[in-house]
Amino acid sequence: MTPQAISILPFSDYRTFLAAHAQEMKRRNTQWSLGAWARHIGLKTTSSLTKVINGERNPGENISNRLIQYFRFDSEEERHFRDLVSFQKLKKHPEVNAFLIQKLAAKKEAGGFAHVDEATFSTLSEWYYFAVREMVNLDTFLEDPNWISQTLQFSVAPLEIRKAISKLIQVGLLKRDAKDRLQLANARIDTTNDVASEAIKRYHEQSLENAKTAIRTVPVDHREFTSTTLVIDPKDLPAAKEMIRKFREFFGRSMEKKKGERVYQLEMALFPVTRSL
């Protein structure tokens, strides 16, 4: 199995890249773990790697070299990785890292060097995190990973459910009331940095796979799939996207209930099925 499933070059935060790699490896092999990764690159404990990904420390020369060797970076990728590490180490010293900021910004037009931890990345990249969050409002909700696992339409292990609840609380999307019961929190996650380009892609990939499965497994009276094929002028795409977004917001305001019997997900897709002439 090739370790480098994604390129580091589009990233402006090395931690987001490492978290993205961890998620990809877990997707490809359910037995994969941070512990196995740490052992593979020759670290004595998992904690040092975990602290790097979670933003509790930056990698020193030893860990940096081991990661560079593990990913088999070419010279450009290695320079970019080292620049990202240096940026995090020197970000409190603007007089020192001004050159790095300019250098990195030139590579990434959108800018934005916000840190995205593993919990936030997981929340955005795994489809069932938001499903679990919404399940809190079910009339019959039980904070039992086994019950949640059995209630979800698509297979998710109870252990992953337990992790999801913990991370949803950690990033502020769930909270506990005075009686220690789970309830929704009105938090939001900023997606203006690398997490948008990687975690959101993974989230939609999983959602589309679930949609394909639902076509075969969910009775027609419990689902709705519809499509329209039409000619659209590319200059009208911004307006088309805005119409879809407004409909999604209107649909959410009109249909969402504070308490209910089942969690649904709305998927809408607009994309070209012909090449540009």
N, C-alpha and C positions, 0 to 999 in steps of 0.2 A: 504494500500500500504506500503510494507516494505521499510523504508528509505534507508537501506544499500544495494544498488544494486550491488556494486562492493567492493572489498576488498582493504583496505589501505596498506596492507603489501608489495605489489610489488612496491609501490611508494617511491621515494626519495625526493619528494617535496609535502608537505601537501596541498599547494595551487592548484597544479595540480589535486590532489585527490578531493578537494572541487569543482573545476571547472568541473571535470568529472562527479561528482555526480549531479551537477546542470543540465548538459546536459542530463544525463540519465532521470532525473525527468521530464524535459521538453518533452523529447521524449515519456515518458509514459503518461503524462498528459499535454496537451497544455495550460491548465489554470494555471499550476504551475508557480511560480515566486519567485525571491529572497525575495521579500517582504513577501510572504506567508511563506517562510522558516524562515525568521527572526522572524516573529510573532510566528511561531510554537515553536521556541526554547526560546521564552520569551524576545527577544530584543525589545527595545522601537522604534528603527529606523532601516531602511534597510542599511543605509550608513556604519555602523560599519562592517557589514558582507561583503558588497561590497568592502570596503577598504582592508579587510583581503584577499579576493580572488584576488584582483588586485595588491597586493603587496605594498599597501600604509601604512600598519601597520601589526603587528603580533597580534594574539589573546592573550589577557590577561588571567588570571586564570579563570575569570568568563565565558568568551566566550568559552574557551577551555573546561571547565567542561560541559557547555551546549551542545557543539558539541559531546563530548564523550557520554553523556547521549542520545542525539538524535540518534547517530549511533549505540548505544547499543554495543560499543566495548567490547570485552573480554579483559583480562588482558594483553595479548601480543599485541593486536591492540592498546590499550591505551598507553602502553609504547612506541610503535613505533610512534604514533601520537605525543606524548609529546617530543620524541627525535627529530622529524622533526621540531617542533616548536622551540625547544631550539637551534637547529642548525642554523635556520634563525636568531634568536635573537643574537647568539654569533659568527656568521661567521666572524665578523670584529675583533675578538679576538682569533687568532690562538693558543695562549698559553693556552686558556681556553677550546676551543672546539676540540682539537686534538683527545681526546678520542671519542667524538661523531662521528668525521669523520671516524675513524677506525671502530667504531661500525656499522655505516650505510653502509660503503663500504663492510663490511663483508656480509651484507644482500643482497646487490645489486652489483653483480660482475662488471657490466658495469660502475659503479660509475656515476659521473656527477650529480651535485646538482644545475644546472642552474634553475633559476626561469622561469616559463611559466605562463604568465598572461592569463586572461579569454579571451581576444581578440584573442591571438594567438591560444589558444586551440579551440575556436569556428571556426576560419579560417580553421584549419586542420580537424576538426571533422564533419563539415557540407558540404555535397557534393556541394551545390549550390554556395558556396563562390567562388570557382574557376571557376564555370560556369559564374557567374556574372562578374568576372574579365575578362574572355575571351570575354564576350559580348561587352565590351568597343570597341573592334576592328570590330564589325559588321558595315556594310555600313549604316544601318538604325538605329544605336543605339540612344536611347533616355534615358537620365538620369531621368527616371520617374518610380518609384517603381511599379506603376500599369501596365505600358507597359512591364517592365521586367518580372513581375509576369505572365502576359498573354502570353509572348513570351516563357517562359521556358516550356519544355515538361512536367515536373512534377510539381505538385502543391506546390507553396511557397507563403505565404501571403505577400502583399506589405510591411507591417511593418517589416517583417524579411528581406526583400530586403534592406530596408533603414538601418537596423542595419548592414547588411553585408557590404554595401558600406562604412559605417563609420569605421568598424573594419578593412577592407582591407586597408583603408588609414592609420589607426592607426598603423598597423604592417608593413607598407611600401610596400605593394604589388600593391597599386594604388596611384596615385598622381594627382594633378591638374596642368594644364598648366597656362600660363599667362592670358588666357581668362577664367579661372576657369572651364575648361572642364576636365573630367576624362580621364586619360591615364595610360597605364601600367607603372609600376616602376620595375626596374631590381633588386628587392630585393629577398632574399631567407630566409627561416625559418629553423633554426637548429632543427633537429629532433633526436638528439643524447641522449635525456633524456626521462623522463616519457611520454612526449607528443607523442613520437613515438609509445609506447606500448598501449596507450589508445585512443588518438584522431585519429590516423591513422587507428586503427581497426574499429572505428565507421564510419569513412569516407568510408572504403571499404565495410562495411556492407550496408550502404545506397546505394552505387554505384551498388552493386549486386542486391539489391531490385529494383532499377531503371531498371537494365538490364532485370530482370524478367518481369517487366511491359512492357518494350519496345517490347519484343517478341510478345505480344498480341496487342499492340496499334500502333506500328510504321510500316508502309508499308515495305515490304521486300526490295524494291528498295532503301530504305533510311537507311538500316541497314545491318550488316553482323555478323552472329553468326556461329561459326565453332568450331568443337572439334575433337580431336584425342585421342584414347585410346591405350596405348602402354606400354610395359615393359621397365622400366628404372632401372638401377642399382643405389641404393642410393648414392654410391660414385661419381656418375656423376651429381648429383643434382647441385653442385656449378657451373659446366660448363653449365648446362641447364639454370640456373638462369641468368648467364652472357650473354648467347645467347639471352634470352628474353629481357634483359635490353638493349643490343646493338640494337636489332630490334626496341625497343620502341624509342630509341634516333634517329635512322636512319629514322623511320617513322615520328617523329616529325619534324626533319630538312627538310624532303622531302615534307611533306604535309601542314605544317602550313603556313598560309598566314597572312600578316599584316592587311589586310582588307578582309572581306568576308560576306557571307549571313547567315551562320548558325554555331552554336557551337556544336562540337561533342566530345564525350568522348570515348577513347579506353580502353577496359577492356580485359585483358588476364589472364587466370587462368591455373595454373599447380599444381595439387594436387593428392595425392594417392587416389584411389577408392577401394583399397584392404588393408587388415591389413598386417603388417610385419610378415613374416613366421619365 
